[in-house]
Amino acid sequence: MSSNQIEMCAQAVNKTLDDEELVALATQGDTDAFDQLVVRWERSIHALAYRILGREEDARDVCQEAFLRAFRGLKGMRSFGRGCIGLR
């Protein structure tokens, strides 16, 4: 591991990016940032879909579709404000 990679890891440990920062990075093409958003929100979105639909398979499908649409829509995002990704 290079010293630059070690420094980047240390910075990552010291700072957790919030949703707005991750969206900003994702709109610039950072797929790792989008992956972090998926990991952060997947359980909440799945739980909501399951409560509404009542079927595990349907909830998984809706969750997958939601993230797919979000990913496809990243290029069209110009700005976003506080709470644009708010399910919390």
Long-range contacts (C-beta under 8 A, 24 or more apart in sequence): 19-84, 19-85, 20-80, 20-82, 20-84, 20-85, 23-74, 23-77, 23-80, 23-84, 23-85, 24-80, 26-74, 27-74, 27-75, 27-77, 34-70, 34-71, 34-74, 37-70, 37-85, 38-67, 41-85, 41-87, 42-67, 44-87, 44-88, 45-87, 48-87
